[in-house]
Amino acid sequence: MHSAVFLIEFGAIILGLGLLGRLAGRFRFSPIPLYLLAGLAFGTGGLLPMGASEEFVAIGAEIGVILLLLMLGLEYTATDLVSNLKTQYPAGLVDFTLNAVPGAVAALLMGWGPVAAVVLAGVTWISSSGVIAKVMGDLGRLGNRETPVVLSVLVLEDLAMAVYLPIVTALLAGVGLAAGSLTLAIALGVAGAVLFVAVRYGRVISRFVSSDDPEKLLLVVLGLTLLVAGIAQQLQVSAAVGAFLVGIALSGEVAEGTHTLLSPLRDLFAAVFFVFFGLHTDPASIPPVLLPALALALVTAGTKIATGYWAAKRAGVGVKGRWRAGGTLVARGEFSIVIAGLAVTAGIEPALGPLATAYVLILVVIGPLTARYTEPLAAWFRQRRAVRTPLLAAVPSPAKSPESAAEPAPDQDPAGRP
């Protein structure tokens, strides 16, 4: 009986996702906000809560994030990654300053204390790699010139999580300096080792994985990705970072074949991830913190747009690409929820969880909109300014009064001679 209920629930979820995706496609709109709203409707405190398929949906959501980052990694080689990190690290510093500081300041203003400030700084700092990867794919921008800049910022954030998460975990647990330093050293070592292997032995890995049989290629790549992601997460490094680096390590025909094979699976499990996010949000917890979450969302949406614009300008991208890069980086998602979840589990601040949830929901809905419309809106404002400037220049100067007309020009004497 339980299995029958599970099949009914999960089948209804998949069917609903398909219908919502078709509806979004008809209006040329990203389906992500619709997936989230569907999760809210059928999750905790929603219209019709589901329970039998919850555990499977949770696993599917985690696989969805891993596949999204794997597919992102397949777009670029290890050489591209190292080159971008060397050239774009100033963008990472600007990103941290503009987006982490508002969260920390907001927590201190609400009287939550320094530990909660560090947590909320992470919530507002890190963009959602999963949402952004999906949006860029939906909008057909993976080959755009600003995309490497966006990916560089995302990778810098993901790698920074290898440092940030152990620090936050140590602060929340109240452990000593020695234990916290050991956790941080392990995390950094694992991230560095995986990156070194991806850069140094990428071709060897590609030859090992390569196969003319699509079935064998799919099984080997998927198994390797999940294995590396799981090991990375077990060692306090983000599973998303591990999956991304696996994608970086694969190149050539292997990367192309893997992209073709895994695209349908990515789309399925990514949709499940966004539904899962909504399923675990109680709509009743959002209204009390909606105004501060909205204010924080508006401020940090602006700072993310500024970050992307600055980073793209520094990379020599044109004006349109700069606005697209900024708008694409707005969405927050999986990392923000993970960070807030750690604080909620530790019992640091009861209102932090609902605030983070409302904040992420606002930006995960606004994010696809800013990615699509920031550049057209900026172009519209530039066009209006260009139209107004000639009109103002064409306005004649005020007519002179008879007295002023009779006055000699500066270069004339009173008789009117030059």
Sequence and secondary structure as in RCSB ss.txt:
>XXXX:A:sequence
MHSAVFLIEFGAIILGLGLLGRLAGRFRFSPIPLYLLAGLAFGTGGLLPMGASEEFVAIGAEIGVILLLLMLGLE
YTATDLVSNLKTQYPAGLVDFTLNAVPGAVAALLMGWGPVAAVVLAGVTWISSSGVIAKVMGDLGRLGNRETPVV
LSVLVLEDLAMAVYLPIVTALLAGVGLAAGSLTLAIALGVAGAVLFVAVRYGRVISRFVSSDDPEKLLLVVLGLT
LLVAGIAQQLQVSAAVGAFLVGIALSGEVAEGTHTLLSPLRDLFAAVFFVFFGLHTDPASIPPVLLPALALALVT
AGTKIATGYWAAKRAGVGVKGRWRAGGTLVARGEFSIVIAGLAVTAGIEPALGPLATAYVLILVVIGPLTARYTE
PLAAWFRQRRAVRTPLLAAVPSPAKSPESAAEPAPDQDPAGRP
>XXXX:A:secstr
 HHHHHHHHHHHHHHHHHHHHHHHHHTT  SHHHHHHHHHHHSTTSSS   TTHHHHHHHHHHHHHHHHHHHHHT
S HHHHHHHHHHHHHHHHHHHHHHHHHHHHHHHHTT  HHHHHHHHHHHH   HHHHHHHHHHTT TTSTTHHHH
HHHHHHHHHHHHHHHHHHHHHHHT  HHHHHHHHHHHHHHHHHHHHHHHHSHHHHHHHH  SSHHHHHHHHHHHH
HHHHHHHHHTTS HHHHHHHHHHH  HHHHHHHHHHHHHHHHHHHHHHHHHHHHT  GGGSGGGHHHHHHHHHHH
HHHHHHHHHHHHHHTT  HHHHHHHHHHTT   HHHHHHHHHHHHHTS TTHHHHHHHHHHHHHHHHHHHHHHHH
HHHHHHHHHHHHHHHHHHHS      HHHHHS  TTS TTS  
